[in-house]
Amino acid sequence: MAETPTITSRVLDALASAGLVTVEQIASLNEAAAAPGATPGAVIQQRGLVTGADLATVLEDELGIPRVDLASYAPDDEALVVLPATEARAFGMLPLFEIEGMLTVAIGEPFDVFELDALGARLGVEVEAVLADPASIADAIAQYYPAEEPAPALAPEDVPPPPVAADAAGAVPDAEEPVFDAADLFEVGAESATAPVAPVAAVPVVPEAPSDAESGPALDEVPAETIEQVVETEAPAGPPAIDLDVLAVADAAKVAMLVGDILDHAVRAGANRIHLLPYKDDFFLVYRVGGRLEKIASAPLSMQAALVDAIKSYARLSSVPATLPALGRLRSKVADRDLVVTVSAVPTVAGQRVVISFAAYDSSPRTLLDLGMSEAESRALHAMVERGRGILLVCAPVAGGRSSTYYALLAHAAAAGKTAYSVESSVDFELPAVAQVLVNPGSPVGAASYFAAGMRQDTDVMAIDSLQSVEDVHLAIEAAGLGKLVIATFSGGDIIAGVRRMLDLGAEPTSLASALTLGVGQRIVRTNCPNCSQDETSPLAAAIPGAPAGITSRIGTGCPNCGKSGFGGATGIFEVLPFTEPVRATIARGGSAERIGDAARAAGMRPMVASGLARVTDGTVSAQELNRVLRFAE
C-alpha cells in the first residue's frame, strides 16, 4: 500500500505546481531541513523562496484549506482536551474539533502548516488546518484556555522551533498583510449596486468603491459572535429563513423546492457562495456574505445526502458518483437575476462538501486594456492572435489573473474571425464563437484527451487553461508544429519561471524553444481606494528598480467606502516577451532561469516591476502593495 503523503510533502508539491518553487529547490530545502532543529518552512523563509501571502493563496486555492472567521466558531471541549493549553500556546494554534482521529486546528501564520506533521505525531492524531486571523487565534486561546490551567512542562527537545520571529505583541511580521480570496477583490459591476453578488475567483472585474450605505461596518467593528449566537439571532425583515427539516421527509419534489429556496435566499442575502459543510454528526448550511461566513441552518448528517443529490441534479451532475469530485456550471435565473451558477462537490472523510458560487451572467470578457495592459503590449498580443503561429504562453501564479487574459485573447480571436477550440477547467465566460469544453475533475477523460481531439478539427486557434502536465505541454508543442496558434496558461511566478518549470517537467528543450512565440507574465495588485488615498513619501517607492529620483506615491488610508482597507479594486501588471532567436537558443540549451532572463532582457522585455512602477507613479497602486506582490525590497 502506498504511504500516505505528509502535509509537508503535499504543500511542497502544491508550491511546485503553482510555479513558486522548482523540483531542485524542493530537494535542496528537504536536505537542509534534515538538520537538527530545522524545518522546511523555516528553510523556505530563510531563503526567501515564498512569501507568506503566496503560501496562503496556495493553501486556499491548490489544497482547499479554507479561511474562517473565528467569531463564527466555538471550539469543541473534546478538541481542547486533545491539544493541551501548553502546546496550543507553543504552536500558536487553536483546536476546533476532532472527528474520528482527525483534529482540525486554526493556524494564523501560513508557514505554521509545516508544523502540523510534528504536531500530529506528538498527539497521535491526524491534523488538518484552516486559516484564521492571528490576533483572533491569540484571543481565542486566551479565552478557551484559562491562564491558570496547569500543564506539564515540555522537554527542551520537544518544544517546536518558532517558524517566524514575532514582535513584542506576539504577531508575526506578515500578519498584517491581508490575504484575500480573489472573489473578494472583484465585484460584478453596475448591477451590484442593488444586489451585490461577486463573480467566481478567476474573473478580475475591478470594483468601484461602494457607497457608504452599501459598505456597512468594517470587519473589526462587527461584534464577535459564536456560530450558535449567529443562528439564534432573530433575522431582520426580509427573506425567510431556510428550514432543513423537510429533508426528513425524503420527498424528491420537496427537496428540489428546498434547493430553489436556498439559492433564492442566498442571492437575496447578498451571498456570493453557499457552503454545505459536513461536521461531526451534523452538516451546516453556510453563506459567505461580505467576506464573512454566516451559518444559516444545520441538520443531522444523515439527512445531507438527499440535499447533495438534489443540488447535483440541479447542476446536471447526477451521473458523477459521490466518491469522485464533480464540477458543474449552468446559467439560471435566481432571485430575478440572470446568473451563472457553479457547483463543486468534493468527497471528504466526513461526507460530501459542496460549494455553490454565483456570478452575474456576462458574455463579454474584459479587454487587455481593461485588465491593465499597456497599449503597446495589447497591440503585440492582438497581432499575435490575428496572424501568429506557435504558442502564446500566459504565466501567473495561483490567483494571478491568467484566466482573465486567456478569455480576453480568446474573445479577440473570435472577433478577428478565427475558429477557436478551448479546453477549460472552469468556464468563466461563454463565448458563442468559441468551442468551449469543460473538463470535469471526476471524469476519466482528461484535458489532454479533449485537446488532442480538438487538434483533429479544422481549428485556427487551440487553447487550454491550463497546462498541468508534460503531456499537455507536448500536445501544445505538437499543435504549434501543425501551424496553429496555441493559447495556453501555465502556473509560474513570471514568464521566465514558467518556461524554466516546463523544462523541469520534462519538456524537450529544442521542441519547446521552437514552438514558443510570445510569452506573458502577470500578477494582480490591489488598487488604492480613490476616496481615501493620499500622497506619501515612501522609501519603498525609491527602492523600486528604475524609480526616478524624488518619486512620490499614494496609499489608501482606509475609509467607510473601502471597509477601512485602503483598497478600491484590483488591476494587472504585465511583462511581454517575444521569443527571439537568442532567447530560443538559450531555452534549447536548457539554460537556467537566470540565463533565460538575461536573454529576455537583452531582447527588450520590459520587466513586470516596470509595469508596476508605472502604476505607482500614476497613483493607482501603493509602493507597499507592489512590494507585497513582487518583493523588490525586504
C-alpha positions as CSV (number, residue, x, y, z in Angstrom):
1,M,0.0,0.0,0.0
2,A,1.3,3.5,-0.9
3,E,2.4,5.6,2.0
4,T,0.0,8.5,2.8
5,P,1.8,11.7,1.8
6,T,2.6,14.1,4.7
7,I,1.2,17.5,5.0
8,T,4.6,19.0,4.2
9,S,5.0,16.9,1.0
10,R,1.6,17.9,-0.2
11,V,2.3,21.6,0.5
12,L,5.6,21.4,-1.3
13,D,4.0,19.7,-4.3
14,A,1.4,22.4,-4.4
15,L,4.1,25.1,-4.3
16,A,5.8,23.4,-7.2
17,S,2.5,23.1,-9.1
18,A,1.9,26.8,-8.6
19,G,5.4,27.6,-10.0
20,L,6.7,29.2,-6.8
21,V,9.5,26.6,-6.3
22,T,11.3,24.2,-8.5
23,V,11.9,20.5,-8.1
24,E,15.6,21.2,-7.4
25,Q,14.7,23.8,-4.8
26,I,12.5,21.3,-3.0
27,A,15.2,18.7,-3.0
28,S,17.7,21.3,-1.6
29,L,15.4,22.5,1.2
30,N,14.5,18.9,2.2
31,E,18.2,18.3,2.6
32,A,18.6,21.4,4.6
33,A,15.5,20.7,6.7
34,A,17.1,17.3,7.8
35,A,19.4,19.2,10.0
36,P,18.5,19.2,13.8
37,G,16.0,21.9,14.7
38,A,15.3,22.8,11.1
39,T,12.0,22.5,9.2
40,P,11.1,23.0,5.5
41,G,9.0,26.1,6.4
42,A,11.9,27.7,8.3
43,V,14.3,27.0,5.4
44,I,11.9,28.4,2.8
45,Q,11.6,31.6,4.9
46,Q,15.4,31.9,5.4
47,R,16.0,31.6,1.7
48,G,13.1,33.9,0.7
49,L,11.6,31.4,-1.7
50,V,8.0,32.0,-0.9
51,T,6.1,34.8,0.8
52,G,3.5,34.2,3.5
53,A,0.8,35.7,1.2
54,D,1.7,33.4,-1.7
55,L,1.8,30.4,0.6
56,A,-1.6,31.3,2.0
57,T,-3.0,31.6,-1.6
58,V,-1.6,28.2,-2.5
59,L,-3.1,26.6,0.7
60,E,-6.5,28.0,-0.1
61,D,-6.6,27.6,-3.9
62,E,-4.5,24.5,-4.5
63,L,-5.1,22.5,-1.3
64,G,-8.6,23.7,-0.5
65,I,-7.7,24.8,3.0
66,P,-10.4,27.3,3.9
67,R,-10.1,30.7,5.6
68,V,-12.5,31.0,8.5
69,D,-13.8,33.8,10.8
70,L,-13.3,32.5,14.4
71,A,-16.2,34.7,15.5
72,S,-18.4,32.1,13.9
73,Y,-16.7,29.0,15.5
74,A,-16.6,27.8,19.1
75,P,-14.0,25.0,19.8
76,D,-15.4,21.6,21.0
77,D,-14.4,20.7,24.5
78,E,-13.1,17.4,23.2
79,A,-10.7,19.2,20.8
80,L,-9.4,21.4,23.7
81,V,-8.5,18.3,25.6
82,V,-6.7,16.8,22.6
83,L,-4.5,19.8,22.3
84,P,-3.5,21.0,25.8
85,A,-3.0,24.6,26.6
86,T,0.8,24.5,26.7
87,E,1.0,23.1,23.2
88,A,-1.7,25.4,21.9
89,R,0.3,28.4,23.0
90,A,3.6,26.9,21.9
91,F,2.3,26.2,18.4
92,G,0.0,29.3,18.3
93,M,-2.8,27.1,17.0
94,L,-6.5,26.8,18.1
95,P,-8.1,23.3,18.0
96,L,-11.7,23.5,16.6
97,F,-13.0,19.9,16.5
98,E,-11.9,16.3,16.4
99,I,-13.6,13.7,14.4
100,E,-12.5,10.0,14.5
101,G,-8.9,10.8,15.0
102,M,-8.8,13.9,12.7
103,L,-8.1,17.1,14.6
104,T,-8.9,20.4,12.8
105,V,-6.8,23.4,14.0
106,A,-6.8,27.0,13.1
107,I,-3.4,28.5,12.2
108,G,-2.7,32.2,11.8
109,E,0.7,32.1,10.1
110,P,0.6,30.2,6.8
111,F,4.1,28.8,7.5
112,D,2.7,27.0,10.5
113,V,1.3,24.4,8.1
114,F,4.8,22.9,8.1
115,E,4.5,22.2,11.9
116,L,1.4,20.0,11.5
117,D,3.1,16.7,10.8
118,A,5.2,17.1,14.0
119,L,2.1,18.2,16.0
120,G,0.1,15.2,14.7
121,A,2.9,12.8,15.6
122,R,3.1,14.2,19.1
123,L,-0.6,14.0,19.7
124,G,-1.2,10.6,18.0
125,V,-3.8,12.0,15.6
126,E,-4.1,13.2,12.0
127,V,-4.2,17.0,11.7
128,E,-5.8,19.3,9.2
129,A,-5.8,23.1,9.1
130,V,-7.9,26.1,8.5
131,L,-6.6,29.6,8.2
132,A,-7.6,32.4,10.5
133,D,-6.6,35.8,11.7
134,P,-3.5,35.5,14.1
135,A,-4.9,38.0,16.6
136,S,-8.2,36.1,16.7
137,I,-6.4,32.9,17.4
138,A,-4.4,34.5,20.2
139,D,-7.6,35.9,21.7
140,A,-9.4,32.6,21.4
141,I,-6.5,30.7,23.1
142,A,-6.7,33.2,26.0
143,Q,-10.5,32.8,26.1
144,Y,-10.7,29.0,26.0
145,Y,-7.5,28.1,27.9
146,P,-7.5,29.8,31.3
147,A,-4.1,31.2,32.2
148,E,-4.0,29.3,35.5
149,E,-4.6,25.9,33.9
150,P,-1.8,23.6,35.0
151,A,0.0,21.7,32.2
152,P,3.1,19.5,32.2
153,A,6.3,21.3,31.1
154,L,7.7,20.3,27.7
155,A,11.1,18.8,27.4
156,P,13.5,21.2,25.7
157,E,13.8,18.9,22.7
158,D,10.0,18.7,22.4
159,V,9.5,22.5,22.1
160,P,8.9,23.2,18.4
161,P,11.1,26.0,16.9
162,P,9.2,29.2,16.2
163,P,8.6,29.3,12.4
164,V,8.7,33.1,12.3
165,A,10.2,35.7,14.6
166,A,7.4,37.5,16.5
167,D,7.3,41.1,17.7
168,A,6.6,42.2,21.2
169,A,2.9,41.8,20.7
170,G,3.3,38.2,19.6
171,A,2.3,38.9,16.0
172,V,4.4,37.7,13.1
173,P,5.7,40.3,10.6
174,D,3.4,39.3,7.8
175,A,0.3,39.0,9.9
176,E,-0.9,42.5,9.0
177,E,-0.9,41.7,5.3
178,P,-4.4,40.6,4.5
179,V,-4.7,37.6,2.2
180,F,-7.7,38.0,0.0
181,D,-9.7,35.4,-1.7
182,A,-9.8,36.6,-5.4
183,A,-13.6,36.6,-5.4
184,D,-13.5,39.1,-2.6
185,L,-11.4,41.5,-4.7
186,F,-13.8,41.7,-7.6
187,E,-17.4,42.6,-7.9
188,V,-19.9,42.4,-10.7
189,G,-20.2,46.0,-11.8
190,A,-23.2,48.3,-12.1
191,E,-25.7,45.5,-11.1
192,S,-24.0,45.1,-7.7
193,A,-25.4,48.5,-6.5
194,T,-28.7,46.9,-5.8
195,A,-27.8,43.2,-5.3
196,P,-24.1,42.6,-4.8
197,V,-23.0,39.2,-6.0
198,A,-19.3,38.7,-6.6
199,P,-18.2,36.5,-9.6
200,V,-16.1,33.4,-9.3
201,A,-12.4,33.8,-8.5
202,A,-10.9,33.8,-12.0
203,V,-12.9,36.9,-13.3
204,P,-10.9,40.0,-12.4
205,V,-13.6,42.8,-12.7
206,V,-12.2,45.8,-10.8
207,P,-14.9,47.1,-8.5
208,E,-15.9,50.7,-8.0
209,A,-16.0,51.8,-4.4
210,P,-19.4,51.1,-2.8
211,S,-21.4,53.9,-1.3
212,D,-21.5,54.5,2.5
213,A,-24.8,52.8,2.7
214,E,-23.5,49.7,1.0
215,S,-20.2,49.3,2.7
216,G,-21.6,48.5,6.2
217,P,-19.4,48.3,9.2
218,A,-15.7,47.4,8.9
219,L,-14.9,43.9,9.8
220,D,-13.2,44.9,13.0
221,E,-16.3,46.7,14.0
222,V,-18.5,43.6,13.7
223,P,-19.3,42.2,17.2
224,A,-17.8,38.8,17.8
225,E,-20.4,36.0,17.9
226,T,-20.2,32.3,18.2
227,I,-21.9,30.3,15.5
228,E,-24.7,29.4,17.9
229,Q,-25.4,33.1,18.5
230,V,-25.4,33.8,14.8
231,V,-28.1,31.1,14.3
232,E,-30.2,32.1,17.3
233,T,-30.2,35.8,16.5
234,E,-33.6,36.8,15.1
235,A,-33.3,37.6,11.4
236,P,-34.3,41.1,10.3
237,A,-37.3,41.6,8.0
238,G,-36.5,40.1,4.6
239,P,-36.2,36.7,3.0
240,P,-37.5,33.8,5.2
241,A,-35.0,31.5,7.0
242,I,-34.2,28.1,5.5
243,D,-35.8,25.1,7.2
244,L,-33.9,21.9,6.6
245,D,-36.4,19.7,8.4
246,V,-38.1,19.0,5.0
247,L,-35.1,16.7,4.3
248,A,-36.5,14.3,6.9
249,V,-39.5,13.6,4.6
250,A,-37.1,12.5,1.8
251,D,-39.7,13.6,-0.8
252,A,-37.7,14.4,-4.1
253,A,-40.1,17.2,-5.2
254,K,-39.9,18.9,-1.8
255,V,-36.1,18.6,-1.6
256,A,-35.9,20.1,-5.1
257,M,-38.0,23.0,-4.0
258,L,-35.7,23.4,-1.0
259,V,-32.7,23.8,-3.3
260,G,-34.5,26.6,-5.1
261,D,-35.4,28.2,-1.8
262,I,-31.7,28.1,-0.6
263,L,-30.4,29.6,-3.9
264,D,-33.0,32.4,-3.8
265,H,-32.4,33.1,-0.1
266,A,-28.6,33.3,-0.6
267,V,-28.7,35.7,-3.5
268,R,-31.2,38.0,-1.8
269,A,-29.0,37.9,1.3
270,G,-26.1,39.2,-0.8
271,A,-24.1,35.9,-0.6
272,N,-21.5,35.1,-3.3
273,R,-21.1,31.5,-2.2
274,I,-23.0,28.7,-0.4
275,H,-21.3,26.0,1.6
276,L,-22.6,22.7,2.7
277,L,-20.1,21.6,5.4
278,P,-20.2,18.1,6.9
279,Y,-19.1,18.3,10.6
280,K,-19.3,15.6,13.2
281,D,-22.9,14.3,13.3
282,D,-24.4,17.3,11.5
283,F,-23.9,19.3,8.4
284,F,-24.1,23.1,8.1
285,L,-25.6,25.4,5.6
286,V,-23.2,28.4,5.5
287,Y,-23.2,31.6,3.3
288,R,-20.3,33.8,2.5
289,V,-21.5,37.4,2.7
290,G,-19.2,40.3,2.5
291,G,-16.2,38.0,3.1
292,R,-17.7,36.6,6.3
293,L,-19.0,33.0,6.8
294,E,-22.5,33.1,8.2
295,K,-24.2,29.9,9.5
296,I,-27.8,29.7,8.2
297,A,-29.0,26.3,9.4
298,S,-27.9,22.8,10.3
299,A,-29.4,19.3,10.2
300,P,-28.3,15.7,11.1
301,L,-25.5,14.5,8.8
302,S,-27.7,11.5,7.8
303,M,-30.1,14.0,6.0
304,Q,-27.4,15.7,3.9
305,A,-27.3,13.1,1.1
306,A,-30.7,13.9,-0.2
307,L,-29.8,17.6,-0.4
308,V,-26.5,17.0,-2.1
309,D,-28.2,14.7,-4.6
310,A,-30.8,17.4,-5.4
311,I,-28.1,20.0,-5.8
312,K,-26.1,17.8,-8.1
313,S,-29.2,17.0,-10.1
314,Y,-29.9,20.7,-10.5
315,A,-26.3,21.1,-11.8
316,R,-26.7,18.1,-14.1
317,L,-24.1,16.1,-12.1
318,S,-26.3,13.2,-11.1
319,S,-24.1,10.7,-13.1
320,V,-21.0,11.5,-11.0
321,P,-20.6,9.1,-8.1
322,A,-20.3,10.5,-4.6
323,T,-16.8,9.1,-4.4
324,L,-15.5,11.4,-7.1
325,P,-15.1,15.2,-7.3
326,A,-17.7,16.9,-9.5
327,L,-17.9,20.3,-11.2
328,G,-20.9,21.7,-13.0
329,R,-21.9,25.1,-14.4
330,L,-25.2,26.4,-15.7
331,R,-27.0,29.6,-16.4
332,S,-30.0,30.1,-14.2
333,K,-32.4,32.9,-13.1
334,V,-32.1,33.1,-9.3
335,A,-34.0,35.8,-7.3
336,D,-34.9,37.5,-10.5
337,R,-31.3,37.8,-11.6
338,D,-29.6,36.2,-14.6
339,L,-26.7,34.3,-13.0
340,V,-24.1,31.7,-13.8
341,V,-24.1,29.1,-11.0
342,T,-21.1,26.9,-10.5
343,V,-21.4,23.8,-8.3
344,S,-18.4,21.9,-6.9
345,A,-18.7,18.7,-4.9
346,V,-15.7,17.0,-3.2
347,P,-15.8,13.8,-1.2
348,T,-14.3,14.2,2.3
349,V,-13.9,11.8,5.2
350,A,-16.9,13.4,6.9
351,G,-19.1,13.5,3.8
352,Q,-19.5,15.4,0.6
353,R,-18.5,19.1,0.8
354,V,-20.4,21.3,-1.7
355,V,-19.7,24.8,-2.7
356,I,-22.0,26.8,-4.9
357,S,-20.7,30.0,-6.5
358,F,-22.7,32.8,-8.2
359,A,-21.6,35.1,-11.0
360,A,-23.5,37.7,-12.9
361,Y,-24.1,36.4,-16.5
362,D,-21.8,38.3,-18.7
363,S,-20.8,37.0,-22.2
364,S,-18.2,39.7,-22.7
365,P,-14.8,39.3,-21.1
366,R,-12.8,42.4,-20.3
367,T,-10.2,43.6,-22.9
368,L,-6.5,43.5,-22.3
369,L,-6.5,47.3,-21.8
370,D,-9.3,46.9,-19.2
371,L,-7.2,44.4,-17.4
372,G,-4.3,46.9,-17.0
373,M,-2.1,46.1,-20.0
374,S,-0.4,48.9,-21.9
375,E,-1.4,49.8,-25.4
376,A,1.9,48.6,-26.9
377,E,1.6,45.2,-25.1
378,S,-2.0,44.9,-26.1
379,R,-1.3,45.6,-29.8
380,A,1.5,43.0,-29.7
381,L,-0.8,40.3,-28.3
382,H,-3.6,41.2,-30.7
383,A,-1.3,41.0,-33.7
384,M,-0.1,37.5,-32.5
385,V,-3.7,36.3,-32.2
386,E,-4.6,37.7,-35.6
387,R,-1.6,36.5,-37.6
388,G,0.7,34.4,-35.4
389,R,1.6,30.8,-35.1
390,G,3.1,28.8,-32.3
391,I,2.5,29.0,-28.5
392,L,1.3,32.2,-26.9
393,L,2.1,31.4,-23.2
394,V,0.4,33.2,-20.3
395,C,2.1,32.6,-16.9
396,A,1.0,33.7,-13.5
397,P,0.9,32.2,-10.0
398,V,-2.4,31.0,-8.4
399,A,-5.0,33.8,-8.4
400,G,-2.7,35.8,-10.7
401,G,-5.4,36.6,-13.2
402,R,-4.1,34.5,-16.1
403,S,-7.6,33.1,-16.9
404,S,-8.8,36.7,-17.5
405,T,-6.0,37.3,-20.0
406,Y,-6.9,33.9,-21.6
407,Y,-10.5,35.0,-22.1
408,A,-9.5,38.4,-23.5
409,L,-7.3,36.7,-26.1
410,L,-10.0,34.1,-27.0
411,A,-12.6,36.9,-27.4
412,H,-10.2,38.8,-29.7
413,A,-9.6,35.7,-31.7
414,A,-13.3,35.2,-32.2
415,A,-13.8,38.8,-33.2
416,A,-11.0,38.5,-35.7
417,G,-12.9,35.7,-37.4
418,K,-10.7,32.8,-36.2
419,T,-12.1,29.4,-35.4
420,A,-11.2,28.6,-31.8
421,Y,-11.3,25.5,-29.6
422,S,-10.8,25.9,-25.9
423,V,-10.3,23.3,-23.2
424,E,-11.1,24.7,-19.7
425,S,-11.3,23.5,-16.1
426,S,-13.8,26.3,-15.2
427,V,-15.8,28.2,-17.8
428,D,-16.0,31.8,-16.6
429,F,-17.3,33.3,-19.8
430,E,-19.4,31.7,-22.6
431,L,-18.0,32.8,-25.9
432,P,-20.5,31.9,-28.7
433,A,-17.9,31.8,-31.4
434,V,-15.6,29.5,-29.4
435,A,-16.0,25.8,-29.0
436,Q,-15.5,25.5,-25.2
437,V,-15.0,22.2,-23.4
438,L,-15.4,22.0,-19.7
439,V,-13.3,19.2,-18.1
440,N,-14.9,17.7,-15.1
441,P,-12.4,16.7,-12.4
442,G,-14.4,13.5,-11.8
443,S,-14.3,12.4,-15.5
444,P,-12.0,9.7,-16.7
445,V,-11.4,11.8,-19.8
446,G,-8.8,14.4,-19.0
447,A,-7.9,17.8,-20.6
448,A,-5.2,16.2,-22.7
449,S,-7.7,13.9,-24.4
450,Y,-10.0,16.7,-25.2
451,F,-7.2,18.9,-26.5
452,A,-5.9,16.0,-28.7
453,A,-9.4,15.6,-30.1
454,G,-9.6,19.3,-31.0
455,M,-6.3,19.1,-32.9
456,R,-8.1,16.9,-35.5
457,Q,-10.7,19.5,-36.2
458,D,-10.4,22.5,-38.6
459,T,-9.4,25.0,-35.9
460,D,-7.2,28.1,-36.3
461,V,-6.7,28.6,-32.5
462,M,-6.2,25.9,-30.0
463,A,-6.4,27.0,-26.4
464,I,-6.1,25.3,-23.0
465,D,-6.5,26.7,-19.5
466,S,-4.3,25.4,-18.0
467,L,-1.3,23.2,-18.9
468,Q,-0.9,20.7,-16.0
469,S,1.5,18.0,-17.1
470,V,4.3,17.3,-19.5
471,E,1.8,15.5,-21.7
472,D,-0.2,18.7,-22.0
473,V,3.0,20.6,-22.9
474,H,3.9,18.1,-25.6
475,L,0.4,18.3,-27.1
476,A,0.7,22.1,-27.2
477,I,4.0,21.8,-28.9
478,E,2.6,19.3,-31.4
479,A,-0.4,21.7,-32.2
480,A,2.1,24.6,-32.8
481,G,4.0,22.3,-35.1
482,L,0.9,21.9,-37.2
483,G,0.8,25.6,-37.9
484,K,-1.9,26.5,-35.3
485,L,-1.8,29.3,-32.8
486,V,-1.9,27.8,-29.3
487,I,-3.1,30.0,-26.4
488,A,-2.1,28.3,-23.1
489,T,-1.9,29.3,-19.5
490,F,0.7,27.9,-17.1
491,S,1.4,28.3,-13.4
492,G,4.6,30.3,-12.8
493,G,5.7,33.4,-10.9
494,D,6.6,35.1,-14.2
495,I,7.2,34.1,-17.8
496,I,10.9,33.1,-17.2
497,A,9.9,30.9,-14.2
498,G,7.1,29.4,-16.3
499,V,9.4,28.4,-19.1
500,R,12.0,27.0,-16.7
501,R,9.3,25.0,-15.0
502,M,8.2,23.5,-18.3
503,L,11.8,22.3,-18.8
504,D,11.8,20.9,-15.3
505,L,8.6,19.0,-16.0
506,G,10.4,17.2,-18.8
507,A,9.6,19.2,-22.0
508,E,12.1,18.6,-24.7
509,P,14.1,21.9,-24.8
510,T,14.6,22.2,-28.6
511,S,11.0,21.4,-29.4
512,L,9.7,23.8,-26.7
513,A,12.1,26.6,-27.9
514,S,10.9,26.3,-31.5
515,A,7.2,26.3,-30.5
516,L,7.3,29.4,-28.2
517,T,6.4,32.6,-30.0
518,L,5.2,35.1,-27.4
519,G,5.0,35.0,-23.6
520,V,3.1,37.0,-21.0
521,G,3.8,37.1,-17.3
522,Q,1.4,38.8,-14.9
523,R,0.3,39.4,-11.3
524,I,-2.7,41.0,-9.7
525,V,-2.2,44.1,-7.4
526,R,-4.8,45.9,-5.4
527,T,-5.5,49.5,-6.3
528,N,-5.8,52.4,-3.9
529,C,-9.2,53.4,-2.8
530,P,-10.0,56.6,-4.8
531,N,-11.8,58.1,-1.8
532,C,-9.1,57.9,0.8
533,S,-5.8,57.7,-1.0
534,Q,-3.2,60.4,-0.2
535,D,0.3,61.3,-1.2
536,E,3.2,59.9,0.8
537,T,7.0,59.9,0.6
538,S,7.9,56.2,0.9
539,P,11.4,54.7,1.0
540,L,9.9,51.7,-0.8
541,A,8.9,53.8,-3.8
542,A,12.5,55.0,-4.1
543,A,13.6,51.3,-3.9
544,I,11.6,50.2,-6.9
545,P,14.0,49.3,-9.7
546,G,14.1,52.1,-12.2
547,A,12.3,54.6,-10.0
548,P,13.2,58.2,-10.7
549,A,14.7,60.4,-8.1
550,G,12.2,62.1,-5.8
551,I,9.4,59.8,-6.7
552,T,6.2,60.1,-4.6
553,S,3.4,57.6,-4.3
554,R,-0.1,57.4,-3.0
555,I,-1.6,55.0,-0.5
556,G,-5.1,54.4,0.8
557,T,-5.6,55.2,4.4
558,G,-8.9,53.5,4.9
559,C,-12.5,54.8,4.9
560,P,-16.1,53.5,5.1
561,N,-16.2,53.2,1.3
562,C,-13.4,50.6,1.3
563,G,-14.2,48.9,4.6
564,K,-11.2,50.7,6.1
565,S,-8.9,48.5,3.9
566,G,-7.4,51.3,1.8
567,F,-8.1,49.4,-1.4
568,G,-10.7,50.0,-4.0
569,G,-10.2,47.2,-6.6
570,A,-7.5,45.4,-8.5
571,T,-5.6,45.6,-11.7
572,G,-2.9,43.6,-13.5
573,I,0.8,44.3,-14.0
574,F,2.4,42.6,-17.0
575,E,5.5,41.6,-18.9
576,V,5.5,40.6,-22.6
577,L,8.4,38.6,-24.0
578,P,8.9,38.0,-27.8
579,F,10.8,34.7,-28.1
580,T,13.6,35.9,-30.4
581,E,16.3,33.6,-31.7
582,P,18.7,34.3,-28.9
583,V,16.0,33.6,-26.3
584,R,15.1,30.4,-28.1
585,A,18.7,29.3,-28.3
586,T,19.1,29.7,-24.5
587,I,15.9,27.6,-23.9
588,A,17.1,25.0,-26.4
589,R,20.3,24.6,-24.4
590,G,18.2,24.0,-21.3
591,G,19.5,27.2,-19.8
592,S,18.9,28.3,-16.2
593,A,16.2,30.8,-15.3
594,E,19.0,33.4,-14.8
595,R,20.3,32.8,-18.3
596,I,16.9,32.8,-19.9
597,G,16.1,36.1,-18.0
598,D,19.3,37.7,-19.3
599,A,18.4,36.7,-22.8
600,A,14.9,38.1,-22.4
601,R,16.1,41.4,-21.1
602,A,18.6,41.6,-23.9
603,A,15.6,41.0,-26.3
604,G,13.9,44.1,-24.9
605,M,11.4,42.6,-22.5
606,R,10.1,45.2,-20.1
607,P,10.1,43.5,-16.7
608,M,6.9,43.2,-14.6
609,V,8.3,45.6,-12.0
610,A,8.5,48.3,-14.7
611,S,4.7,47.8,-15.3
612,G,4.2,48.1,-11.5
613,L,6.4,51.2,-11.3
614,A,4.1,52.9,-13.8
615,R,1.1,52.1,-11.6
616,V,2.9,53.5,-8.6
617,T,3.8,56.7,-10.5
618,D,0.3,57.4,-11.6
619,G,-1.0,56.8,-8.0
620,T,-3.1,53.7,-8.8
621,V,-1.1,51.3,-6.7
622,S,0.9,51.9,-3.5
623,A,4.6,51.1,-3.3
624,Q,3.8,48.8,-0.3
625,E,1.3,46.8,-2.4
626,L,3.7,46.4,-5.2
627,N,6.4,45.2,-2.8
628,R,3.9,42.7,-1.3
629,V,3.4,41.2,-4.7
630,L,6.9,41.4,-6.3
631,R,9.2,41.6,-3.2
632,F,11.7,44.0,-4.7
633,A,12.8,45.2,-1.2
634,E,12.8,43.5,2.2
